Amino acid sequence: MYEEFEGAVDKVIKAKVKDVMRTQLVVVSVEDPIIEVAKKMAEARSSYSLVMEKERVVGIITERDLVRRVLAEDKDPKEVKAEDVMSSPIIAVIEDSLLTDAALIMAKNKVRKLIVVNKENRLVGVVTASDLAKILAYQMKLENMLFNALAREAPPPSKIYE
């Protein structure tokens, strides 16, 4: 009975970034006008885009960046380039990293999105705080199920609880 719980919890605990990362990405050039970046993000229903220079990710643009660095400063989105708005340097994690390590990197750097690269340092995806929250919620659900099953089969409380 407990083997199924153990296997599921073990799988979640040992989950790697590549198991939950997003691979459908909005990618733009440093030279792209912000108006085009915003249109690409809207079309893809994405809250962020990755900014590339040649084959390398050099920054990230989020909806927050658009609001604070373009709209709030009353800049013309047709004139502003992606490189003027992007957050840089990017924070990256290797795809084989554990999700727990990714969560620590996010917390330490106060970011909600991590660029995911392979061993050759090539972009392969993005992992977000939302992705981590979903897997952690699933882990908690599994643990709750296990604790409930254990409680049903446990002997009566000892005298400590009387």
CNS distance restraints for C-alpha pairs under 8 A (distance, minus, plus):
assign (resid   1 and name CA) (resid   5 and name CA) 7.59 0.50 0.50
assign (resid   2 and name CA) (resid   6 and name CA) 5.99 0.50 0.50
assign (resid   2 and name CA) (resid 146 and name CA) 7.56 0.50 0.50
assign (resid   3 and name CA) (resid   7 and name CA) 5.95 0.50 0.50
assign (resid   4 and name CA) (resid   8 and name CA) 6.18 0.50 0.50
assign (resid   5 and name CA) (resid   9 and name CA) 5.98 0.50 0.50
assign (resid   5 and name CA) (resid 142 and name CA) 6.83 0.50 0.50
assign (resid   5 and name CA) (resid 143 and name CA) 7.95 0.50 0.50
assign (resid   5 and name CA) (resid 146 and name CA) 6.39 0.50 0.50
assign (resid   6 and name CA) (resid  10 and name CA) 5.82 0.50 0.50
assign (resid   7 and name CA) (resid  11 and name CA) 6.03 0.50 0.50
assign (resid   8 and name CA) (resid  12 and name CA) 6.34 0.50 0.50
assign (resid   8 and name CA) (resid 142 and name CA) 7.35 0.50 0.50
assign (resid   9 and name CA) (resid  13 and name CA) 6.08 0.50 0.50
assign (resid   9 and name CA) (resid 139 and name CA) 6.35 0.50 0.50
assign (resid   9 and name CA) (resid 142 and name CA) 6.47 0.50 0.50
assign (resid   9 and name CA) (resid 143 and name CA) 7.16 0.50 0.50
assign (resid  10 and name CA) (resid  14 and name CA) 6.07 0.50 0.50
assign (resid  11 and name CA) (resid  15 and name CA) 5.95 0.50 0.50
assign (resid  12 and name CA) (resid 135 and name CA) 7.23 0.50 0.50
assign (resid  12 and name CA) (resid 139 and name CA) 6.22 0.50 0.50
assign (resid  13 and name CA) (resid 100 and name CA) 7.98 0.50 0.50
assign (resid  13 and name CA) (resid 139 and name CA) 7.71 0.50 0.50
assign (resid  14 and name CA) (resid  98 and name CA) 6.49 0.50 0.50
assign (resid  14 and name CA) (resid  99 and name CA) 7.77 0.50 0.50
assign (resid  15 and name CA) (resid  19 and name CA) 6.43 0.50 0.50
assign (resid  15 and name CA) (resid  98 and name CA) 5.92 0.50 0.50
assign (resid  15 and name CA) (resid  99 and name CA) 6.01 0.50 0.50
assign (resid  16 and name CA) (resid  20 and name CA) 7.36 0.50 0.50
assign (resid  16 and name CA) (resid  95 and name CA) 7.03 0.50 0.50
assign (resid  16 and name CA) (resid  96 and name CA) 5.67 0.50 0.50
assign (resid  16 and name CA) (resid  97 and name CA) 5.49 0.50 0.50
assign (resid  16 and name CA) (resid  98 and name CA) 4.28 0.50 0.50
assign (resid  16 and name CA) (resid  99 and name CA) 5.22 0.50 0.50
assign (resid  17 and name CA) (resid  21 and name CA) 5.83 0.50 0.50
assign (resid  17 and name CA) (resid  94 and name CA) 7.74 0.50 0.50
assign (resid  17 and name CA) (resid  95 and name CA) 5.25 0.50 0.50
assign (resid  17 and name CA) (resid  96 and name CA) 6.17 0.50 0.50
assign (resid  17 and name CA) (resid  97 and name CA) 5.75 0.50 0.50
assign (resid  17 and name CA) (resid  98 and name CA) 5.91 0.50 0.50
assign (resid  17 and name CA) (resid  99 and name CA) 5.31 0.50 0.50
assign (resid  17 and name CA) (resid 102 and name CA) 7.21 0.50 0.50
assign (resid  17 and name CA) (resid 116 and name CA) 7.76 0.50 0.50
assign (resid  17 and name CA) (resid 127 and name CA) 6.94 0.50 0.50
assign (resid  18 and name CA) (resid  95 and name CA) 4.86 0.50 0.50
assign (resid  18 and name CA) (resid  96 and name CA) 6.30 0.50 0.50
assign (resid  18 and name CA) (resid  97 and name CA) 7.96 0.50 0.50
assign (resid  18 and name CA) (resid 116 and name CA) 7.99 0.50 0.50
assign (resid  20 and name CA) (resid 127 and name CA) 6.97 0.50 0.50
assign (resid  20 and name CA) (resid 131 and name CA) 6.62 0.50 0.50
assign (resid  21 and name CA) (resid 116 and name CA) 7.61 0.50 0.50
assign (resid  21 and name CA) (resid 125 and name CA) 5.83 0.50 0.50
assign (resid  21 and name CA) (resid 126 and name CA) 5.37 0.50 0.50
assign (resid  21 and name CA) (resid 127 and name CA) 4.59 0.50 0.50
assign (resid  21 and name CA) (resid 128 and name CA) 7.69 0.50 0.50
assign (resid  21 and name CA) (resid 131 and name CA) 7.44 0.50 0.50
assign (resid  22 and name CA) (resid 125 and name CA) 5.33 0.50 0.50
assign (resid  22 and name CA) (resid 126 and name CA) 5.23 0.50 0.50
assign (resid  22 and name CA) (resid 127 and name CA) 6.15 0.50 0.50
assign (resid  23 and name CA) (resid 124 and name CA) 6.52 0.50 0.50
assign (resid  23 and name CA) (resid 125 and name CA) 4.59 0.50 0.50
assign (resid  23 and name CA) (resid 126 and name CA) 6.74 0.50 0.50
assign (resid  24 and name CA) (resid 125 and name CA) 7.54 0.50 0.50
assign (resid  25 and name CA) (resid  49 and name CA) 7.05 0.50 0.50
assign (resid  25 and name CA) (resid  50 and name CA) 7.52 0.50 0.50
assign (resid  25 and name CA) (resid 125 and name CA) 7.17 0.50 0.50
assign (resid  25 and name CA) (resid 126 and name CA) 7.82 0.50 0.50
assign (resid  26 and name CA) (resid  40 and name CA) 6.92 0.50 0.50
assign (resid  26 and name CA) (resid  41 and name CA) 6.53 0.50 0.50
assign (resid  26 and name CA) (resid  44 and name CA) 7.15 0.50 0.50
assign (resid  26 and name CA) (resid  46 and name CA) 7.33 0.50 0.50
assign (resid  26 and name CA) (resid  48 and name CA) 7.29 0.50 0.50
assign (resid  26 and name CA) (resid  49 and name CA) 4.79 0.50 0.50
assign (resid  26 and name CA) (resid  50 and name CA) 6.20 0.50 0.50
assign (resid  27 and name CA) (resid  49 and name CA) 5.60 0.50 0.50
assign (resid  27 and name CA) (resid  50 and name CA) 4.82 0.50 0.50
assign (resid  27 and name CA) (resid  51 and name CA) 5.98 0.50 0.50
assign (resid  27 and name CA) (resid  52 and name CA) 6.83 0.50 0.50
assign (resid  28 and name CA) (resid  32 and name CA) 6.56 0.50 0.50
assign (resid  28 and name CA) (resid  37 and name CA) 6.67 0.50 0.50
assign (resid  28 and name CA) (resid  49 and name CA) 6.80 0.50 0.50
assign (resid  28 and name CA) (resid  50 and name CA) 6.13 0.50 0.50
assign (resid  28 and name CA) (resid  51 and name CA) 4.98 0.50 0.50
assign (resid  28 and name CA) (resid  52 and name CA) 6.01 0.50 0.50
assign (resid  28 and name CA) (resid  82 and name CA) 7.74 0.50 0.50
assign (resid  29 and name CA) (resid  51 and name CA) 5.45 0.50 0.50
assign (resid  29 and name CA) (resid  52 and name CA) 5.00 0.50 0.50
assign (resid  29 and name CA) (resid  53 and name CA) 6.13 0.50 0.50
assign (resid  29 and name CA) (resid  82 and name CA) 7.00 0.50 0.50
assign (resid  30 and name CA) (resid  51 and name CA) 5.84 0.50 0.50
assign (resid  30 and name CA) (resid  52 and name CA) 6.12 0.50 0.50
assign (resid  30 and name CA) (resid  53 and name CA) 6.10 0.50 0.50
assign (resid  30 and name CA) (resid  81 and name CA) 6.71 0.50 0.50
assign (resid  30 and name CA) (resid  82 and name CA) 5.01 0.50 0.50
assign (resid  30 and name CA) (resid  83 and name CA) 4.74 0.50 0.50
assign (resid  31 and name CA) (resid  81 and name CA) 5.49 0.50 0.50
assign (resid  31 and name CA) (resid  82 and name CA) 6.03 0.50 0.50
assign (resid  31 and name CA) (resid  83 and name CA) 6.73 0.50 0.50
assign (resid  32 and name CA) (resid  36 and name CA) 6.60 0.50 0.50
assign (resid  32 and name CA) (resid  37 and name CA) 6.73 0.50 0.50
assign (resid  32 and name CA) (resid  81 and name CA) 5.50 0.50 0.50
assign (resid  32 and name CA) (resid  82 and name CA) 5.55 0.50 0.50
assign (resid  33 and name CA) (resid  37 and name CA) 6.52 0.50 0.50
assign (resid  33 and name CA) (resid  77 and name CA) 6.72 0.50 0.50
assign (resid  33 and name CA) (resid  78 and name CA) 5.63 0.50 0.50
assign (resid  33 and name CA) (resid  79 and name CA) 6.31 0.50 0.50
assign (resid  33 and name CA) (resid  80 and name CA) 5.65 0.50 0.50
assign (resid  33 and name CA) (resid  81 and name CA) 4.43 0.50 0.50
assign (resid  33 and name CA) (resid  82 and name CA) 6.01 0.50 0.50
assign (resid  34 and name CA) (resid  38 and name CA) 6.03 0.50 0.50
assign (resid  34 and name CA) (resid  77 and name CA) 5.15 0.50 0.50
assign (resid  34 and name CA) (resid  78 and name CA) 6.36 0.50 0.50
assign (resid  34 and name CA) (resid  79 and name CA) 7.60 0.50 0.50
assign (resid  34 and name CA) (resid  80 and name CA) 5.74 0.50 0.50
assign (resid  34 and name CA) (resid  81 and name CA) 5.48 0.50 0.50
assign (resid  34 and name CA) (resid  82 and name CA) 5.53 0.50 0.50
assign (resid  34 and name CA) (resid  85 and name CA) 7.95 0.50 0.50
assign (resid  35 and name CA) (resid  39 and name CA) 6.26 0.50 0.50
assign (resid  35 and name CA) (resid  77 and name CA) 4.94 0.50 0.50
assign (resid  35 and name CA) (resid  78 and name CA) 5.45 0.50 0.50
assign (resid  36 and name CA) (resid  40 and name CA) 6.19 0.50 0.50
assign (resid  36 and name CA) (resid  78 and name CA) 7.99 0.50 0.50
assign (resid  37 and name CA) (resid  41 and name CA) 6.22 0.50 0.50
assign (resid  37 and name CA) (resid  49 and name CA) 7.46 0.50 0.50
assign (resid  37 and name CA) (resid  82 and name CA) 7.26 0.50 0.50
assign (resid  38 and name CA) (resid  42 and name CA) 6.09 0.50 0.50
assign (resid  38 and name CA) (resid  66 and name CA) 8.00 0.50 0.50
assign (resid  39 and name CA) (resid  43 and name CA) 6.04 0.50 0.50
assign (resid  40 and name CA) (resid  44 and name CA) 6.16 0.50 0.50
assign (resid  41 and name CA) (resid  45 and name CA) 5.80 0.50 0.50
assign (resid  41 and name CA) (resid  46 and name CA) 4.97 0.50 0.50
assign (resid  41 and name CA) (resid  47 and name CA) 6.51 0.50 0.50
assign (resid  41 and name CA) (resid  48 and name CA) 6.54 0.50 0.50
assign (resid  41 and name CA) (resid  49 and name CA) 6.56 0.50 0.50
assign (resid  42 and name CA) (resid  46 and name CA) 6.34 0.50 0.50
assign (resid  42 and name CA) (resid  47 and name CA) 7.97 0.50 0.50
assign (resid  47 and name CA) (resid  62 and name CA) 5.80 0.50 0.50
assign (resid  47 and name CA) (resid  63 and name CA) 5.56 0.50 0.50
assign (resid  48 and name CA) (resid  60 and name CA) 6.89 0.50 0.50
assign (resid  48 and name CA) (resid  61 and name CA) 5.42 0.50 0.50
assign (resid  48 and name CA) (resid  62 and name CA) 4.17 0.50 0.50
assign (resid  48 and name CA) (resid  63 and name CA) 6.22 0.50 0.50
assign (resid  49 and name CA) (resid  60 and name CA) 5.78 0.50 0.50
assign (resid  49 and name CA) (resid  61 and name CA) 5.28 0.50 0.50
assign (resid  49 and name CA) (resid  62 and name CA) 6.56 0.50 0.50
assign (resid  50 and name CA) (resid  57 and name CA) 6.63 0.50 0.50
assign (resid  50 and name CA) (resid  58 and name CA) 7.85 0.50 0.50
assign (resid  50 and name CA) (resid  59 and name CA) 6.07 0.50 0.50
assign (resid  50 and name CA) (resid  60 and name CA) 4.56 0.50 0.50
assign (resid  50 and name CA) (resid  61 and name CA) 6.39 0.50 0.50
assign (resid  51 and name CA) (resid  57 and name CA) 5.74 0.50 0.50
assign (resid  51 and name CA) (resid  58 and name CA) 5.79 0.50 0.50
assign (resid  51 and name CA) (resid  59 and name CA) 4.92 0.50 0.50
assign (resid  51 and name CA) (resid  60 and name CA) 5.53 0.50 0.50
assign (resid  51 and name CA) (resid  61 and name CA) 7.19 0.50 0.50
assign (resid  51 and name CA) (resid  82 and name CA) 7.07 0.50 0.50
assign (resid  51 and name CA) (resid  83 and name CA) 7.54 0.50 0.50
assign (resid  51 and name CA) (resid  86 and name CA) 7.27 0.50 0.50
assign (resid  52 and name CA) (resid  56 and name CA) 5.43 0.50 0.50
assign (resid  52 and name CA) (resid  57 and name CA) 4.47 0.50 0.50
assign (resid  52 and name CA) (resid  58 and name CA) 5.60 0.50 0.50
assign (resid  52 and name CA) (resid  59 and name CA) 7.08 0.50 0.50
assign (resid  53 and name CA) (resid  57 and name CA) 6.44 0.50 0.50
assign (resid  53 and name CA) (resid  58 and name CA) 6.42 0.50 0.50
assign (resid  55 and name CA) (resid 122 and name CA) 7.97 0.50 0.50
assign (resid  56 and name CA) (resid 122 and name CA) 7.41 0.50 0.50
assign (resid  56 and name CA) (resid 123 and name CA) 7.63 0.50 0.50
assign (resid  57 and name CA) (resid  90 and name CA) 7.59 0.50 0.50
assign (resid  57 and name CA) (resid 123 and name CA) 7.21 0.50 0.50
assign (resid  58 and name CA) (resid  88 and name CA) 6.51 0.50 0.50
assign (resid  58 and name CA) (resid  89 and name CA) 6.46 0.50 0.50
assign (resid  58 and name CA) (resid  90 and name CA) 6.42 0.50 0.50
assign (resid  59 and name CA) (resid  83 and name CA) 7.68 0.50 0.50
assign (resid  59 and name CA) (resid  86 and name CA) 5.39 0.50 0.50
assign (resid  59 and name CA) (resid  87 and name CA) 5.37 0.50 0.50
assign (resid  59 and name CA) (resid  88 and name CA) 4.74 0.50 0.50
assign (resid  59 and name CA) (resid  89 and name CA) 6.03 0.50 0.50
assign (resid  59 and name CA) (resid  90 and name CA) 5.43 0.50 0.50
assign (resid  60 and name CA) (resid  86 and name CA) 5.20 0.50 0.50
assign (resid  60 and name CA) (resid  87 and name CA) 5.34 0.50 0.50
assign (resid  60 and name CA) (resid  88 and name CA) 6.88 0.50 0.50
assign (resid  60 and name CA) (resid  90 and name CA) 6.91 0.50 0.50
assign (resid  61 and name CA) (resid  65 and name CA) 5.96 0.50 0.50
assign (resid  61 and name CA) (resid  66 and name CA) 7.34 0.50 0.50
assign (resid  61 and name CA) (resid  82 and name CA) 7.63 0.50 0.50
assign (resid  61 and name CA) (resid  85 and name CA) 6.73 0.50 0.50
assign (resid  61 and name CA) (resid  86 and name CA) 4.71 0.50 0.50
assign (resid  61 and name CA) (resid  87 and name CA) 6.21 0.50 0.50
assign (resid  62 and name CA) (resid  66 and name CA) 6.56 0.50 0.50
assign (resid  62 and name CA) (resid  86 and name CA) 7.89 0.50 0.50
assign (resid  63 and name CA) (resid  67 and name CA) 6.37 0.50 0.50
assign (resid  64 and name CA) (resid  68 and name CA) 6.06 0.50 0.50
assign (resid  65 and name CA) (resid  69 and name CA) 5.46 0.50 0.50
assign (resid  65 and name CA) (resid  70 and name CA) 7.43 0.50 0.50
assign (resid  65 and name CA) (resid  85 and name CA) 6.42 0.50 0.50
assign (resid  65 and name CA) (resid  86 and name CA) 7.07 0.50 0.50
assign (resid  65 and name CA) (resid  87 and name CA) 7.70 0.50 0.50
assign (resid  66 and name CA) (resid  70 and name CA) 5.27 0.50 0.50
assign (resid  66 and name CA) (resid  71 and name CA) 6.50 0.50 0.50
assign (resid  66 and name CA) (resid  85 and name CA) 7.14 0.50 0.50
assign (resid  67 and name CA) (resid  71 and name CA) 4.91 0.50 0.50
assign (resid  67 and name CA) (resid  72 and name CA) 5.87 0.50 0.50
assign (resid  68 and name CA) (resid  72 and name CA) 5.08 0.50 0.50
assign (resid  68 and name CA) (resid  73 and name CA) 6.92 0.50 0.50
assign (resid  69 and name CA) (resid  73 and name CA) 5.98 0.50 0.50
assign (resid  69 and name CA) (resid  75 and name CA) 7.92 0.50 0.50
assign (resid  69 and name CA) (resid  85 and name CA) 6.07 0.50 0.50
assign (resid  70 and name CA) (resid  74 and name CA) 6.02 0.50 0.50
assign (resid  70 and name CA) (resid  75 and name CA) 5.03 0.50 0.50
assign (resid  70 and name CA) (resid  76 and name CA) 7.27 0.50 0.50
assign (resid  70 and name CA) (resid  77 and name CA) 6.75 0.50 0.50
assign (resid  70 and name CA) (resid  80 and name CA) 7.86 0.50 0.50
assign (resid  70 and name CA) (resid  85 and name CA) 7.45 0.50 0.50
assign (resid  71 and name CA) (resid  75 and name CA) 6.23 0.50 0.50
assign (resid  75 and name CA) (resid  79 and name CA) 7.82 0.50 0.50
assign (resid  75 and name CA) (resid  80 and name CA) 7.13 0.50 0.50
assign (resid  76 and name CA) (resid  80 and name CA) 6.31 0.50 0.50
assign (resid  77 and name CA) (resid  81 and name CA) 7.96 0.50 0.50
assign (resid  80 and name CA) (resid  84 and name CA) 6.52 0.50 0.50
assign (resid  80 and name CA) (resid  85 and name CA) 7.73 0.50 0.50
assign (resid  81 and name CA) (resid  85 and name CA) 7.01 0.50 0.50
assign (resid  82 and name CA) (resid  86 and name CA) 5.98 0.50 0.50
assign (resid  90 and name CA) (resid 114 and name CA) 7.78 0.50 0.50
assign (resid  90 and name CA) (resid 115 and name CA) 7.13 0.50 0.50
assign (resid  91 and name CA) (resid 109 and name CA) 7.92 0.50 0.50
assign (resid  91 and name CA) (resid 114 and name CA) 5.74 0.50 0.50
assign (resid  91 and name CA) (resid 115 and name CA) 6.23 0.50 0.50
assign (resid  92 and name CA) (resid 114 and name CA) 5.34 0.50 0.50
assign (resid  92 and name CA) (resid 115 and name CA) 4.46 0.50 0.50
assign (resid  92 and name CA) (resid 116 and name CA) 5.61 0.50 0.50
assign (resid  92 and name CA) (resid 117 and name CA) 6.77 0.50 0.50
assign (resid  93 and name CA) (resid  97 and name CA) 6.91 0.50 0.50
assign (resid  93 and name CA) (resid 102 and name CA) 6.82 0.50 0.50
assign (resid  93 and name CA) (resid 114 and name CA) 6.54 0.50 0.50
assign (resid  93 and name CA) (resid 115 and name CA) 6.26 0.50 0.50
assign (resid  93 and name CA) (resid 116 and name CA) 5.08 0.50 0.50
assign (resid  93 and name CA) (resid 117 and name CA) 6.23 0.50 0.50
assign (resid  94 and name CA) (resid 116 and name CA) 5.65 0.50 0.50
assign (resid  94 and name CA) (resid 117 and name CA) 5.01 0.50 0.50
assign (resid  94 and name CA) (resid 118 and name CA) 5.57 0.50 0.50
assign (resid  94 and name CA) (resid 119 and name CA) 6.73 0.50 0.50
assign (resid  94 and name CA) (resid 121 and name CA) 7.91 0.50 0.50
assign (resid  95 and name CA) (resid 116 and name CA) 5.64 0.50 0.50
assign (resid  95 and name CA) (resid 117 and name CA) 5.83 0.50 0.50
assign (resid  95 and name CA) (resid 118 and name CA) 5.63 0.50 0.50
assign (resid  95 and name CA) (resid 119 and name CA) 7.95 0.50 0.50
assign (resid  95 and name CA) (resid 124 and name CA) 7.75 0.50 0.50
assign (resid  96 and name CA) (resid 118 and name CA) 7.86 0.50 0.50
assign (resid  97 and name CA) (resid 101 and name CA) 6.48 0.50 0.50
assign (resid  97 and name CA) (resid 102 and name CA) 6.97 0.50 0.50
assign (resid  98 and name CA) (resid 102 and name CA) 6.54 0.50 0.50
assign (resid  99 and name CA) (resid 103 and name CA) 6.16 0.50 0.50
assign (resid  99 and name CA) (resid 132 and name CA) 7.12 0.50 0.50
assign (resid 100 and name CA) (resid 104 and name CA) 6.35 0.50 0.50
assign (resid 101 and name CA) (resid 105 and name CA) 6.25 0.50 0.50
assign (resid 102 and name CA) (resid 106 and name CA) 6.20 0.50 0.50
assign (resid 102 and name CA) (resid 114 and name CA) 7.72 0.50 0.50
assign (resid 103 and name CA) (resid 107 and name CA) 6.20 0.50 0.50
assign (resid 103 and name CA) (resid 129 and name CA) 7.60 0.50 0.50
assign (resid 103 and name CA) (resid 132 and name CA) 7.13 0.50 0.50
assign (resid 104 and name CA) (resid 108 and name CA) 5.99 0.50 0.50
assign (resid 105 and name CA) (resid 109 and name CA) 6.06 0.50 0.50
assign (resid 106 and name CA) (resid 110 and name CA) 5.58 0.50 0.50
assign (resid 106 and name CA) (resid 111 and name CA) 5.03 0.50 0.50
assign (resid 106 and name CA) (resid 112 and name CA) 6.19 0.50 0.50
assign (resid 106 and name CA) (resid 113 and name CA) 7.29 0.50 0.50
assign (resid 106 and name CA) (resid 114 and name CA) 7.16 0.50 0.50
assign (resid 106 and name CA) (resid 129 and name CA) 7.77 0.50 0.50
assign (resid 107 and name CA) (resid 111 and name CA) 6.76 0.50 0.50
assign (resid 112 and name CA) (resid 128 and name CA) 5.63 0.50 0.50
assign (resid 112 and name CA) (resid 129 and name CA) 5.00 0.50 0.50
assign (resid 113 and name CA) (resid 126 and name CA) 6.72 0.50 0.50
assign (resid 113 and name CA) (resid 127 and name CA) 5.82 0.50 0.50
assign (resid 113 and name CA) (resid 128 and name CA) 4.38 0.50 0.50
assign (resid 113 and name CA) (resid 129 and name CA) 6.31 0.50 0.50
assign (resid 114 and name CA) (resid 126 and name CA) 5.63 0.50 0.50
assign (resid 114 and name CA) (resid 127 and name CA) 5.35 0.50 0.50
assign (resid 114 and name CA) (resid 128 and name CA) 6.32 0.50 0.50
assign (resid 115 and name CA) (resid 123 and name CA) 7.20 0.50 0.50
assign (resid 115 and name CA) (resid 125 and name CA) 6.27 0.50 0.50
assign (resid 115 and name CA) (resid 126 and name CA) 4.69 0.50 0.50
assign (resid 115 and name CA) (resid 127 and name CA) 6.69 0.50 0.50
assign (resid 116 and name CA) (resid 123 and name CA) 6.03 0.50 0.50
assign (resid 116 and name CA) (resid 124 and name CA) 5.69 0.50 0.50
assign (resid 116 and name CA) (resid 125 and name CA) 4.88 0.50 0.50
assign (resid 116 and name CA) (resid 126 and name CA) 5.15 0.50 0.50
assign (resid 116 and name CA) (resid 127 and name CA) 6.84 0.50 0.50
assign (resid 117 and name CA) (resid 121 and name CA) 5.14 0.50 0.50
assign (resid 117 and name CA) (resid 122 and name CA) 5.05 0.50 0.50
assign (resid 117 and name CA) (resid 123 and name CA) 4.52 0.50 0.50
assign (resid 117 and name CA) (resid 124 and name CA) 5.26 0.50 0.50
assign (resid 117 and name CA) (resid 125 and name CA) 6.90 0.50 0.50
assign (resid 118 and name CA) (resid 122 and name CA) 5.49 0.50 0.50
assign (resid 118 and name CA) (resid 123 and name CA) 6.74 0.50 0.50
assign (resid 118 and name CA) (resid 124 and name CA) 6.46 0.50 0.50
assign (resid 127 and name CA) (resid 131 and name CA) 6.34 0.50 0.50
assign (resid 127 and name CA) (resid 132 and name CA) 7.66 0.50 0.50
assign (resid 128 and name CA) (resid 132 and name CA) 6.53 0.50 0.50
assign (resid 129 and name CA) (resid 133 and name CA) 6.09 0.50 0.50
assign (resid 130 and name CA) (resid 134 and name CA) 6.23 0.50 0.50
assign (resid 131 and name CA) (resid 135 and name CA) 6.57 0.50 0.50
assign (resid 132 and name CA) (resid 136 and name CA) 6.09 0.50 0.50
assign (resid 133 and name CA) (resid 137 and name CA) 6.00 0.50 0.50
assign (resid 134 and name CA) (resid 138 and name CA) 6.26 0.50 0.50
assign (resid 135 and name CA) (resid 139 and name CA) 6.18 0.50 0.50
assign (resid 136 and name CA) (resid 140 and name CA) 6.18 0.50 0.50
assign (resid 137 and name CA) (resid 141 and name CA) 6.21 0.50 0.50
assign (resid 138 and name CA) (resid 142 and name CA) 6.30 0.50 0.50
assign (resid 139 and name CA) (resid 143 and name CA) 6.20 0.50 0.50
assign (resid 140 and name CA) (resid 144 and name CA) 6.05 0.50 0.50
assign (resid 141 and name CA) (resid 145 and name CA) 6.24 0.50 0.50
assign (resid 142 and name CA) (resid 146 and name CA) 6.26 0.50 0.50
assign (resid 143 and name CA) (resid 147 and name CA) 6.12 0.50 0.50
assign (resid 144 and name CA) (resid 148 and name CA) 6.06 0.50 0.50
assign (resid 145 and name CA) (resid 149 and name CA) 6.19 0.50 0.50
assign (resid 146 and name CA) (resid 150 and name CA) 6.14 0.50 0.50
assign (resid 147 and name CA) (resid 151 and name CA) 6.02 0.50 0.50
assign (resid 148 and name CA) (resid 152 and name CA) 6.30 0.50 0.50
assign (resid 149 and name CA) (resid 153 and name CA) 6.63 0.50 0.50
assign (resid 150 and name CA) (resid 154 and name CA) 5.91 0.50 0.50
assign (resid 157 and name CA) (resid 161 and name CA) 6.16 0.50 0.50
assign (resid 157 and name CA) (resid 162 and name CA) 7.80 0.50 0.50
assign (resid 158 and name CA) (resid 162 and name CA) 7.25 0.50 0.50
